[in-house]
């Protein structure tokens, strides 16, 4: 199959989608490079699905320009765009065999049945379902049905492959496996893929880049690492991976780092260009370590806390802490020596996983 050679980039230039006076997407601009997987991430109602549907041509932009492969497709209907979508519901025909489901789009577009059947078989092999062609969808598991939906999209050899919350109907273990399979297939074939989810972990796992949306606009765009380590605002810091948000004061900058005072402690964080003054410290749960002790007892530096809740989860402990700066949520890999609920302790901070954002 020649899927890789057809990969095309996607560009939005000041694109909006309005319903009356309500903006579902408001003046959004971004570029998706050919052959990459970019995730549209955000809470329900942020505009991510509407954005995806505008790429597909299932929604028409109220303003701005949409380009696919450098071609202006803003006013083209879905039938005139070489784009396919994998839906959340799979949308398989229950009365058709797996092979016929995969070949359906080819047959409808005029491909001879023999050729369509051969390409369907190849598509099923690609997704690990060779030999399943004569089964009905009802005879497959949820994960296998999702693979059929992916194969059906792949055989059409699209310039852009779209995923609309494709894993939301699967259990947690299968969801992890399927996201890895989708990512591996995308990289193997060099597909341009746009992926919509509200699951932050899923987005971090599959993406080359992530576009975080909130309230119809883009909050931040970057690689998973950039978004996690250097969020630009409170929303992104809290939405990507969760963060403890504490009031601090930026007191100095230089050499690519900024010094932030948190009570009597000073912490070094990446310099994101914020001016001196009040800031929010976004502290990841795994950037906090806990040990028994109190300030001044010789056990080391830190902030005094009381353990409100201690939960053992096998590979790590989860703690809810009470501190002078507010409640803290901590993920600590030290399961051999847990600190019990009700105990006084010291919370210290690692050198990674802390960022300063505007208040």
TORDO-787166 format. One record per residue (C-alpha): residue in one letter; residue number from 1; x, y, z negated. Coordinates in nm, 2 decimals, always signed. Each point is the difference from the previous one (the first is absolute). Layout:
BEGIN
   type   seq        u        v        w
      a   NUM        X        Y        Z
...
END
This chain:
BEGIN
   type   seq        u        v        w
      x     1    +0.00    +0.00    +0.00
      x     2    +0.12    +0.35    +0.08
      x     3    -0.14    +0.17    -0.31
      x     4    +0.32    +0.16    -0.11
      x     5    +0.06    +0.18    +0.32
      x     6    -0.34    +0.18    -0.02
      x     7    +0.06    +0.16    -0.35
      x     8    -0.08    +0.37    +0.01
      x     9    +0.03    +0.28    -0.24
      x    10    -0.29    +0.19    -0.15
      x    11    -0.01    +0.38    -0.06
      x    12    -0.27    +0.21    -0.17
      x    13    +0.02    +0.38    +0.05
      x    14    -0.22    +0.20    -0.24
      x    15    -0.28    -0.26    +0.03
      x    16    -0.32    +0.05    -0.19
      x    17    -0.32    -0.19    -0.03
      x    18    -0.31    +0.18    -0.13
      x    19    -0.35    -0.11    -0.08
      x    20    -0.19    +0.33    -0.01
      x    21    +0.18    +0.21    -0.26
      x    22    +0.18    -0.29    -0.15
      x    23    +0.36    -0.08    +0.11
      x    24    +0.07    -0.38    -0.02
      x    25    +0.35    +0.08    +0.15
      x    26    +0.13    +0.35    -0.02
      x    27    +0.28    +0.13    +0.23
      x    28    +0.22    -0.31    -0.02
      x    29    +0.33    -0.04    +0.19
      x    30    +0.23    -0.29    +0.01
      x    31    +0.22    -0.22    +0.23
      x    32    +0.02    -0.38    +0.00
      x    33    +0.30    -0.13    +0.18
      x    34    -0.04    -0.29    +0.25
      x    35    +0.07    -0.34    -0.15
      x    36    -0.06    +0.11    -0.37
      x    37    -0.26    -0.08    -0.26
      x    38    -0.15    +0.30    -0.16
      x    39    -0.25    -0.02    -0.28
      x    40    -0.28    +0.25    -0.07
      x    41    -0.04    -0.01    -0.37
      x    42    -0.23    +0.17    -0.24
      x    43    -0.31    -0.03    -0.22
      x    44    -0.35    -0.05    +0.14
      x    45    -0.13    +0.30    +0.19
      x    46    +0.34    +0.15    +0.07
      x    47    -0.03    -0.02    +0.38
      x    48    +0.23    -0.30    +0.08
      x    49    -0.26    -0.22    +0.16
      x    50    -0.14    +0.29    +0.21
      x    51    +0.36    +0.07    +0.11
      x    52    +0.04    -0.37    +0.11
      x    53    -0.33    +0.01    +0.18
      x    54    +0.10    +0.31    +0.19
      x    55    +0.32    -0.18    +0.12
      x    56    -0.23    -0.28    +0.12
      x    57    -0.25    +0.23    +0.17
      x    58    -0.28    -0.11    -0.22
      x    59    -0.02    +0.36    -0.14
      x    60    +0.06    +0.31    +0.21
      x    61    +0.21    +0.28    -0.13
      x    62    -0.18    +0.33    -0.07
      x    63    +0.33    +0.18    +0.07
      x    64    +0.36    -0.05    +0.08
      x    65    +0.18    -0.24    +0.23
      x    66    +0.07    -0.38    -0.03
      x    67    +0.27    -0.15    +0.22
      x    68    +0.08    -0.37    +0.05
      x    69    +0.32    -0.07    +0.19
      x    70    +0.02    +0.37    +0.08
      x    71    -0.34    -0.01    +0.17
      x    72    -0.28    +0.22    -0.12
      x    73    -0.28    -0.23    -0.10
      x    74    -0.20    +0.24    -0.21
      x    75    -0.31    -0.02    +0.21
      x    76    +0.04    -0.36    +0.12
      x    77    -0.25    -0.26    -0.12
      x    78    +0.12    -0.31    -0.18
      x    79    -0.03    -0.21    +0.32
      x    80    +0.26    +0.22    +0.18
      x    81    +0.26    -0.03    -0.28
      x    82    +0.24    -0.29    -0.01
      x    83    -0.06    -0.04    -0.38
      x    84    -0.14    -0.29    -0.20
      x    85    -0.12    -0.02    -0.35
      x    86    +0.00    -0.27    -0.27
      x    87    -0.31    +0.06    -0.21
      x    88    -0.05    -0.05    -0.37
      x    89    -0.29    -0.24    +0.07
      x    90    +0.20    -0.20    +0.27
      x    91    -0.31    +0.03    +0.23
      x    92    +0.03    -0.36    +0.13
      x    93    -0.28    -0.16    +0.20
      x    94    -0.12    -0.29    -0.22
      x    95    -0.14    -0.20    +0.29
      x    96    +0.32    +0.01    +0.20
      x    97    +0.31    -0.21    -0.05
      x    98    +0.32    +0.16    -0.12
      x    99    +0.15    -0.01    +0.35
      x   100    -0.31    +0.16    +0.15
      x   101    +0.01    +0.27    -0.26
      x   102    +0.36    +0.09    +0.08
      x   103    -0.06    -0.02    +0.38
      x   104    -0.33    +0.20    -0.01
      x   105    +0.15    +0.35    +0.06
      x   106    +0.21    -0.13    +0.29
      x   107    -0.30    -0.17    +0.16
      x   108    -0.22    +0.32    -0.04
      x   109    +0.28    +0.21    +0.16
      x   110    +0.00    -0.23    +0.31
      x   111    +0.29    -0.24    -0.07
      x   112    -0.06    -0.35    +0.15
      x   113    -0.12    -0.25    -0.26
      x   114    +0.30    -0.23    +0.06
      x   115    +0.24    +0.29    -0.05
      x   116    -0.19    +0.13    -0.30
      x   117    +0.01    -0.35    -0.16
      x   118    +0.38    -0.02    +0.05
      x   119    +0.05    +0.34    -0.15
      x   120    -0.23    -0.08    -0.29
      x   121    +0.20    -0.32    -0.07
      x   122    +0.32    +0.21    +0.00
      x   123    -0.16    +0.25    -0.24
      x   124    -0.10    -0.27    -0.24
      x   125    +0.35    -0.14    +0.01
      x   126    +0.14    +0.34    -0.09
      x   127    -0.21    +0.03    -0.31
      x   128    +0.06    -0.36    -0.11
      x   129    -0.33    -0.15    +0.11
      x   130    +0.11    -0.22    +0.29
      x   131    -0.24    -0.30    +0.01
      x   132    -0.29    +0.18    -0.17
      x   133    -0.16    +0.12    +0.33
      x   134    -0.29    -0.23    +0.00
      x   135    -0.11    +0.07    -0.36
      x   136    -0.28    +0.23    -0.09
      x   137    +0.07    +0.31    -0.21
      x   138    -0.21    -0.16    -0.29
      x   139    +0.25    -0.28    -0.01
      x   140    +0.29    +0.24    -0.08
      x   141    +0.11    +0.16    -0.32
      x   142    -0.02    +0.38    -0.04
      x   143    +0.37    +0.04    +0.08
      x   144    -0.02    -0.22    +0.31
      x   145    -0.30    +0.21    +0.12
      x   146    +0.21    +0.31    -0.04
      x   147    +0.27    -0.16    +0.21
      x   148    -0.25    -0.07    +0.27
      x   149    -0.11    +0.37    +0.00
      x   150    +0.37    +0.10    +0.03
      x   151    +0.05    -0.25    +0.29
      x   152    -0.31    +0.14    +0.18
      x   153    +0.15    +0.35    -0.02
      x   154    +0.35    -0.11    +0.10
      x   155    -0.10    -0.18    +0.32
      x   156    -0.14    +0.33    +0.14
      x   157    +0.36    +0.13    +0.00
      x   158    -0.08    +0.33    -0.16
      x   159    +0.22    +0.31    +0.00
      x   160    -0.11    +0.05    -0.36
      x   161    -0.14    -0.25    -0.25
      x   162    -0.23    +0.13    -0.28
      x   163    -0.07    -0.17    -0.33
      x   164    -0.30    +0.12    -0.20
      x   165    +0.04    -0.13    -0.36
      x   166    +0.07    -0.34    +0.15
      x   167    +0.08    -0.18    -0.33
      x   168    -0.27    +0.14    -0.23
      x   169    -0.22    -0.32    +0.02
      x   170    +0.29    -0.23    -0.11
      x   171    +0.11    -0.11    -0.35
      x   172    +0.32    +0.15    -0.14
      x   173    +0.23    -0.29    +0.08
      x   174    -0.12    -0.04    +0.36
      x   175    +0.01    +0.38    +0.04
      x   176    +0.37    +0.00    -0.08
      x   177    +0.07    -0.27    +0.25
      x   178    -0.21    +0.15    +0.28
      x   179    +0.16    +0.34    -0.04
      x   180    +0.35    -0.16    +0.03
      x   181    -0.12    -0.19    +0.31
      x   182    -0.14    +0.32    +0.16
      x   183    +0.32    +0.18    -0.06
      x   184    +0.21    -0.28    +0.14
      x   185    -0.21    -0.03    +0.31
      x   186    +0.00    +0.38    +0.06
      x   187    +0.38    +0.01    -0.03
      x   188    +0.05    -0.30    +0.22
      x   189    -0.22    +0.14    +0.28
      x   190    +0.10    +0.36    -0.04
      x   191    -0.36    +0.11    -0.03
      x   192    -0.11    +0.35    -0.07
      x   193    -0.24    -0.05    -0.29
      x   194    -0.21    +0.23    -0.21
      x   195    -0.12    -0.16    -0.32
      x   196    -0.27    +0.14    -0.23
      x   197    -0.02    -0.10    -0.37
      x   198    -0.07    +0.15    -0.34
      x   199    +0.24    -0.25    -0.16
      x   200    +0.32    +0.17    -0.09
      x   201    +0.20    -0.33    -0.04
      x   202    -0.12    -0.12    +0.33
      x   203    +0.11    +0.32    +0.17
      x   204    +0.34    -0.01    -0.16
      x   205    +0.05    -0.36    +0.11
      x   206    -0.09    +0.03    +0.37
      x   207    +0.09    +0.35    +0.12
      x   208    +0.28    +0.17    +0.18
      x   209    -0.17    +0.33    -0.10
      x   210    -0.30    +0.09    -0.20
      x   211    -0.24    +0.30    +0.05
      x   212    -0.17    +0.07    -0.33
      x   213    -0.33    +0.18    +0.04
      x   214    -0.21    +0.17    -0.25
      x   215    -0.32    +0.21    +0.05
      x   216    +0.02    -0.01    +0.38
      x   217    +0.36    +0.12    +0.03
      x   218    +0.35    -0.15    -0.02
      x   219    +0.15    +0.02    -0.35
      x   220    +0.34    -0.13    +0.11
      x   221    +0.17    -0.22    +0.27
      x   222    +0.31    -0.20    -0.05
      x   223    +0.16    -0.34    -0.04
      x   224    -0.12    -0.22    -0.29
      x   225    +0.32    +0.08    -0.18
      x   226    -0.03    +0.37    +0.05
      x   227    -0.36    +0.01    -0.12
      x   228    +0.07    -0.21    -0.31
      x   229    +0.32    +0.18    -0.10
      x   230    -0.07    +0.35    +0.12
      x   231    -0.37    +0.08    -0.01
      x   232    -0.07    +0.36    +0.09
      x   233    -0.31    +0.06    -0.20
      x   234    -0.20    -0.13    -0.30
      x   235    -0.24    -0.20    +0.22
      x   236    +0.27    -0.20    +0.18
      x   237    +0.19    -0.06    -0.32
      x   238    -0.30    -0.14    -0.17
      x   239    -0.15    -0.18    +0.30
      x   240    +0.32    -0.18    +0.12
      x   241    +0.09    -0.26    -0.26
      x   242    -0.15    +0.19    -0.29
      x   243    +0.20    +0.25    -0.22
      x   244    +0.00    +0.14    -0.34
      x   245    -0.04    +0.38    +0.04
      x   246    +0.16    +0.20    -0.27
      x   247    +0.06    +0.38    -0.04
      x   248    +0.36    +0.10    +0.03
      x   249    +0.21    +0.30    +0.09
      x   250    +0.25    +0.01    +0.28
      x   251    +0.30    +0.18    -0.14
      x   252    +0.28    -0.04    +0.27
      x   253    +0.07    -0.12    +0.35
      x   254    +0.31    -0.09    +0.19
      x   255    +0.18    -0.28    +0.18
      x   256    -0.32    -0.16    +0.12
      x   257    -0.15    -0.04    -0.35
      x   258    -0.22    +0.20    -0.23
      x   259    +0.02    +0.00    -0.38
      x   260    -0.34    -0.02    -0.18
      x   261    -0.05    +0.05    -0.37
      x   262    -0.25    -0.23    -0.16
      x   263    -0.02    +0.10    -0.36
      x   264    +0.35    -0.04    -0.15
      x   265    +0.11    -0.22    +0.29
      x   266    +0.14    +0.10    +0.34
      x   267    -0.05    -0.22    +0.30
      x   268    +0.17    +0.02    +0.35
      x   269    -0.24    -0.05    +0.29
      x   270    +0.03    +0.05    +0.38
      x   271    -0.01    +0.36    +0.10
      x   272    -0.31    +0.06    +0.21
      x   273    +0.03    +0.37    +0.02
      x   274    -0.23    +0.10    -0.28
      x   275    +0.09    +0.33    -0.17
      x   276    +0.10    +0.02    -0.37
      x   277    -0.30    -0.01    -0.24
      x   278    -0.28    -0.23    -0.09
      x   279    -0.03    -0.33    +0.19
      x   280    -0.15    -0.34    -0.03
      x   281    +0.22    -0.29    -0.05
      x   282    -0.13    -0.31    +0.18
      x   283    +0.15    -0.30    -0.18
      x   284    -0.06    -0.34    +0.14
      x   285    -0.11    -0.27    -0.24
      x   286    +0.31    -0.20    +0.07
      x   287    +0.23    +0.30    -0.07
      x   288    -0.07    -0.02    -0.37
      x   289    +0.16    -0.24    -0.24
      x   290    -0.12    -0.07    -0.35
      x   291    +0.20    -0.11    -0.31
      x   292    -0.08    -0.01    -0.37
      x   293    +0.12    +0.29    -0.20
      x   294    -0.05    +0.36    -0.09
      x   295    +0.17    +0.33    +0.08
      x   296    +0.32    +0.04    -0.22
      x   297    +0.03    -0.36    -0.11
      x   298    +0.31    -0.06    +0.22
      x   299    -0.18    -0.22    +0.26
      x   300    +0.05    +0.26    +0.27
      x   301    -0.17    +0.29    +0.18
      x   302    -0.36    +0.00    +0.11
      x   303    -0.34    +0.14    -0.08
      x   304    -0.19    -0.15    -0.29
      x   305    -0.31    -0.20    +0.09
      x   306    -0.26    -0.23    -0.16
      x   307    -0.09    -0.31    +0.18
      x   308    -0.37    +0.00    +0.05
      x   309    -0.02    -0.31    +0.21
      x   310    +0.24    -0.28    +0.10
      x   311    -0.09    -0.25    +0.27
      x   312    +0.20    -0.30    +0.11
      x   313    -0.02    -0.07    +0.38
      x   314    +0.26    -0.26    +0.05
      x   315    +0.26    +0.19    +0.20
      x   316    -0.04    +0.32    -0.20
      x   317    -0.16    +0.18    -0.29
      x   318    -0.26    +0.28    +0.04
      x   319    -0.01    +0.25    -0.27
      x   320    -0.24    +0.29    -0.08
      x   321    +0.19    +0.25    -0.21
      x   322    -0.10    +0.31    -0.19
      x   323    +0.25    +0.29    +0.00
      x   324    +0.02    +0.37    -0.07
      x   325    -0.02    +0.06    +0.38
      x   326    -0.31    -0.21    +0.04
      x   327    -0.08    -0.37    +0.07
      x   328    +0.25    -0.20    +0.20
      x   329    -0.03    -0.32    +0.20
      x   330    +0.31    -0.22    +0.02
      x   331    +0.10    -0.30    +0.19
      x   332    +0.30    -0.16    -0.17
      x   333    +0.18    -0.32    +0.13
      x   334    +0.12    -0.08    -0.35
      x   335    -0.24    -0.28    -0.10
      x   336    +0.25    -0.18    -0.23
      x   337    -0.02    +0.28    -0.27
      x   338    -0.34    +0.17    +0.03
      x   339    -0.09    +0.29    -0.23
      x   340    -0.33    -0.08    -0.17
      x   341    -0.31    +0.21    -0.01
      x   342    +0.00    +0.25    -0.28
      x   343    +0.38    +0.03    -0.02
      x   344    +0.20    +0.32    +0.01
      x   345    +0.25    +0.00    +0.29
      x   346    +0.22    +0.21    +0.22
      x   347    -0.07    +0.05    +0.37
      x   348    +0.30    +0.07    +0.22
      x   349    +0.01    +0.08    +0.36
      x   350    +0.20    -0.17    +0.28
      x   351    +0.18    +0.21    +0.26
      x   352    -0.24    -0.11    +0.28
      x   353    -0.37    +0.04    +0.05
      x   354    -0.04    +0.35    -0.13
      x   355    -0.09    +0.31    +0.21
      x   356    -0.10    +0.36    -0.06
      x   357    -0.32    +0.12    +0.17
      x   358    -0.19    +0.33    -0.01
      x   359    -0.25    +0.04    -0.28
END
